[in-house]
Amino acid sequence: MARRPASRNTPATPPPPPPRPHTRGGSGAGGGARARRNGALMALLAEKPIEEVSLLDIATRANLSLAQLRDAFGSPLAILAAHVKDIDRAVLAGGDDDMTEEPPRERLFDVLMRRLEAMDDDKAAIGSLMRSACRNPGLALVLNGLAVESQQWMLTAAGIAAAGPKGMVRAQGLALLYARVLRTWVNDDDPGLARTMAALDRELARGQRWSGFLDDLCTFAPGRCLSRRARRRARDDDTGEEAVATGV
């Protein structure tokens, strides 16, 4: 909420301190500025919808000039994309070698729970983004694109193929699955995230059934099927061979 302008006799209210930097942004001066930008955006999203967050708001909250902000980013959504990449890196760097022998579903469960833990500071901001996406189809499409790209990395981290058309379909399915889990997670105040884990387990079970169907479906994918002309040619060849064999 905007503050009233201070009167001449009343000292101005000092601006709020910058948010606690996210350590995911890297080290050094560049990493510090990146962490401040990302942290400022997520703090602002916890307060108001993304439609009301301006670049000036982010620069002010991060104690950066507009010129410094423009050096790397051109919009709040670009900063959000950078933040999502930082989450990806945090998850990918935190792999557990003990999970390598586990079934794919268990490995994916572990990866996605690590992602939720990495996003713990952003729960209010993510809830705000989800509400905005329900009102704004264009924003929903952008967020979906970010989610699909991230879920390709999550699948890869779990040792599940995410390349090619089949991988893209799998990543899209996982993005939708994960979005449903987030609806539970944003309202889960239990430190152990019991409700969230139960929701994730249910969704992965559902996704596993879909993946099995997808495996069958991809047997008939266009890339692995003959074209209509090739099928006709093969059928004609078979008919000719049969005619020769039977003496017709």
Protein Blocks (a to p, Z undefined) as FASTA:
>chain_A
ZZddddfklccddddddddddfknogcjklmmmmmmmmmmmmmmmmpcfklpcfklmmmm
nopafklmmmmpcbfklmmmmmmmmmmmmmmmmccfklmmpcfklmmmmmmmmmmmmmmm
mmmmmmmmmmmmmmmmklmmmmmmmmmmmmmmmmmmnopafehjklmmmmmmmmmmmmmm
mmmmmmmmbfnlmmmmmmmmmmmmmmmmmmmmmmmmmmmgmklpccfklmmmmmmmmmmm
mmmmnoZZ
